[in-house]
Amino acid sequence: MRSALREVRSAIDVFHDDWLAGRIAKTNLKASDDGFPKSLQVLVEGVEKNDAKGGLKYYLRRIPRDPFAKADVAAVESWAVRGYQDDPESTIWGGDDVYDIRSKSDRTALDGTFLKDW
């Protein structure tokens, strides 16, 4: 699960870095006003490059599934999402953008920590 978290979190960070550097237009509809993707799916669908060549830049090939989610839950729905404007302790996503993800599982890891706190 940690590798899946790292993969998605890294993609979110690269997306934001590209927005800050101007590689994604500040007016791009797939990016929020704070420069984060508006949904996890944007990372897979790609976003228009802000250069002369154009084209799309993709950040993930697919959304990895939370391995602790129920089997009938889609990969994109298996994660709890937090937006940039959302309170860090909020359990409800504001829907503006994707700043971070975490597991929805109430299970504990071998070290005794809750998976949802990773």
N, C-alpha and C positions, 0 to 999 in steps of 0.2 A: 504494500500500500504506500509506503514512503516513496518508492520510486515513481508511482503514479502521481502522487502529490507534487513531487519535485518537477516532473515533466510538465504538468499543467501550470504550476506556479512560475516555472522558468519561461514558458511561452507567454504568460501574461506580462512578465517583466520585460521580455524582448519587445513585445507589442508596444508597451509603454515607452521604452527607450526609443523605438522607431518613431513614435509620435512626437516625443520631445525633440528628436534630432531633425524632424521635418520630413522623414521618409514616408510618413503617413500625413496627409493633409489635415490641418486642424479642423477643417470643415467636413471631413469624411463622416458620413452618416453611421458607419459601423463603429466609430469611436465616440466615447462620451466627451463632454466638455473638459474632463480631467485627464483624458488620454488613455483610458482603459477600454477594452473591448466591451461592447454593449451586451454580449452574451458569450457563453462558452463556444457556441456553434461558430461564431465569427473566426475563432482560431483555426477551425477546420475549413471553412468556406473561403478564407483568404480575404485580403483587403487590397484595394487598388494602391499601387506604389505611386508616390509623389515624385516621379522623375520623367525624363523625356521618353524613356523606353516604355513606361507604363507597365501593364500586366498586373498580376496578383502576387502577393507574398502570402505564403501559408505558414502558419506557426505550429500546427499539429496535423498529423495524418488522420488521426481519429481522437476522440475523447476517450481516455482510458477509463475503465469502469472501476468504481470503488469495490474492491474484492469482498468487502464486508456488507455490501448492500444486498437486498433481497434479489433473488434470481430474476423475478419478473419486472424489475425496474430497469429502464433504459440507462445507458452509460451517462448521458448528459444529465439525467434526473437523479443519478445516484449520489451526487455531491451536494452539500450545503454550500450555497454561494453567498458571498458578502460583497457589497459594493463599497466604493471609496467613501461615500457619504454615510454608510451604515455604522452604527455603534459596534465596536468589536465584540461585544457580548450578545448582540442581537441574534435571535434565531429566525428572524424574518428578513428576507432579501428585499431591499427597496426597489430593485428592478432597473436602476439607472445604468449600472455597468458591473463588470466583474473585476474586483480588486483581489479577491482571495477565495479559496475553496477549502473545505474540510469535510471529513467523513460525517455522515449522519448517524453512524453506529454508536450504540451505548456500551459496546464491548470494551474490555480493558486489554492493554498490551501486557507482555510478559513483565515489564518493569512496573506494572500497576497503574500506569497513566491511562486515561480515557483516549481512545482512538480519535474522538472528535476534537480533542485538544491539541493534536499534532499540528 
